[in-house]
Structure formats: structure tokens, C-alpha cells
Amino acid sequence: MFNRNSVWFGALIGILMPLILYALLYGALELYNKLAEAPLVFNENILQLLSPVINLFFIRYYFVTKKYDDTGRGLLLVTFIFMIAYFVIN
């Protein structure tokens, strides 16, 4: 499934994985706030900053383990774009 060496495939993984992680973390925190008696106050900016961290594991996997440089470059490009967008927006 993850055996393609393409910049576009890396960019697709780089976009989808942080969005999935963000949705999971946001949903888990919202569920905790609904169930807990003392709601947890969280800053959404922290979630936005932490969600692209998952790309680091995929970047290492594709550059070091698989030796797929194009896929790793696509992941790296999208990760940099996420980080620049975060600092420009916030």
C-alpha cells in the first residue's frame, strides 16, 4: 500500500496523516470534556502545531528504511508548508 516512490504520493500522505491525527486528538479531547466532571481546557493552536509531527515518522521510514527519496521529499515539502502556514496564521 505504501510502496510508491512519487512526490505526489508523499504529499498525499503528508496531508492526510496530520489531518487524521488532528481529528483523532480533537475528538478525544472533546469526548473527555463531555464525560469529565472537570473539563480540560486545551488550546487548539497546540493541536495544530502537534499534528504534523506524525509526518516525521513517515519521513524517516521513506528516506532511511525504504530509500524512496521522492516520497520522502513530498512528505518533507508538505510538512514545511504546514509549519510555515501555522506560523503565518497564528
C-alpha positions in Angstrom: 0.0 0.0 0.0 2.8 2.5 0.9 5.2 1.2 -1.7 5.2 4.1 -4.2 8.1 6.4 -4.9 6.4 9.6 -6.0 6.4 13.1 -4.8 2.6 13.3 -5.2 2.1 10.2 -3.1 4.4 11.6 -0.4 2.4 14.9 -0.5 -0.9 12.9 -0.2 0.4 11.1 2.9 1.8 14.3 4.3 -1.6 16.0 4.0 -3.8 13.1 5.2 -1.9 11.9 8.2 -1.8 15.2 10.1 -5.5 15.7 9.4 -6.4 12.3 10.7 -4.2 12.8 13.8 -5.8 16.2 14.4 -9.3 14.8 14.1 -8.5 12.0 16.5 -6.9 14.2 19.1 -9.6 16.9 18.8 -12.4 14.2 19.1 -10.7 12.6 22.1 -10.4 15.9 23.9 -14.0 16.8 23.1 -15.2 13.4 24.3 -13.1 13.8 27.5 -14.6 17.3 28.1 -18.2 15.9 27.7 -17.6 12.9 30.1 -15.4 14.5 32.7 -16.7 16.5 35.6 -13.8 18.9 35.5 -13.4 19.8 31.8 -9.9 20.0 30.4 -9.1 23.4 28.9 -6.9 22.9 25.8 -5.6 25.3 23.2 -6.5 24.4 19.6 -3.2 26.0 18.4 -1.2 23.3 20.2 -3.1 20.6 18.3 -2.4 22.4 15.0 1.3 22.5 15.9 1.5 18.9 17.0 -0.5 17.2 14.2 2.3 17.4 11.6 4.7 15.6 14.0 3.4 12.3 12.7 5.0 13.1 9.3 8.4 12.8 10.9 7.9 9.1 11.4 6.9 8.7 7.8 9.7 10.8 6.5 12.2 8.6 8.4 10.5 5.5 7.1 10.7 6.5 3.5 14.1 8.1 3.5 16.0 5.6 5.6 14.2 2.3 5.5 12.6 2.2 2.1 15.1 4.5 0.3 12.2 6.3 -1.5 13.6 9.7 -1.9 10.8 11.2 -4.0 8.1 10.1 -1.5 10.2 11.5 1.4 10.6 14.8 -0.4 6.9 15.1 -0.9 6.4 14.5 2.8 9.1 17.0 3.8 7.6 19.6 1.5 4.1 19.3 2.9 5.5 19.3 6.5 7.3 22.6 5.8 4.2 24.1 4.3 2.2 23.1 7.3 4.7 24.7 9.7 5.1 27.9 7.7 1.3 28.2 7.4 1.0 27.7 11.2 3.4 30.5 12.0 1.9 32.8 9.4 -1.7 32.2 10.6 -1.0 32.2 14.3 
